[in-house]
Amino acid sequence: MTTRKSVFVLILTFVTQHLMSQNVFAYLDPGTGSYIFQVLIATIVAGLFAIKMFWQKIKGFFLNNFFKKKQG
């Protein structure tokens, strides 16, 4: 499937879903906000932990690519 065809199918699906949708009456209880907050905090902590674990590799990547030592 080409990219142009994929984009067309995606847009067609999006438009069709919005034209044929019906009203939905949903209820979000107070615990939902707490759960979303927990997921957000967990994502941030996991990202910081991943950076901490791979800090030497990240630092080496930038040092080698942007601050190359001149030989001569």
N, C-alpha and C positions, 0 to 999 in steps of 0.2 A: 504494500500500500504506500503510495507516495505521500509526501508531507502535505501537499496541497489537498489531496483527497482526505487525508486524516483530519485536517483542520476543517474542511467542509462538513464532514460527518460530525465532528464535535460541535460545531456551531448549529447544525441542523438539530442535533439531539437537544442542545441547550434551549433553542427556541421552541421546539416541540414540547418540551417539559414545562416551560413557562406558559405557553398558550393553553395547554390542556390541564393545568393544575386546578385543584379545588381548594377552598378554604379549609384550613386545618386548625382545630382548637386544641392547643397543647398546654400543658401545665408543667412548669419547672418548679420543683420544690426548693426550699431554702438550702438543702444540702448540695444541690447542683453547683452553686457558686463556690462552695467550699471545695468540692471535688475538682473543679476547673482550676482553682487556686493551687491545690496540691499538685496537680499535673504540671502546671507552669513552674512551680518551685522545683519539682523533681527534674524537669527538663533542664533548667538552668544549672542545678547542682551536677547533673550528669555531664553536661557540656564542660563545666569547669573541671570536673574530675578527669575527663578525657584529655583536656588541654594539659593538665598537670602530668598525666601519665606519658604523654608524647611530647613534652616540652623540649627535650634535647633534640629530637628529630625535627621539630618545627623550627627551632632556633638554628640548627645546622642548615636546613633548607634555605632559609633567608640569608644566612651569612654566606653560603656558597654561591648563591645566585645574584646577590646584589652587592656584596662587598668582597669581590674576588681580589686576592693578593696579586700585586704586580710582581712578575718574575723578571729578573734581569740583573 
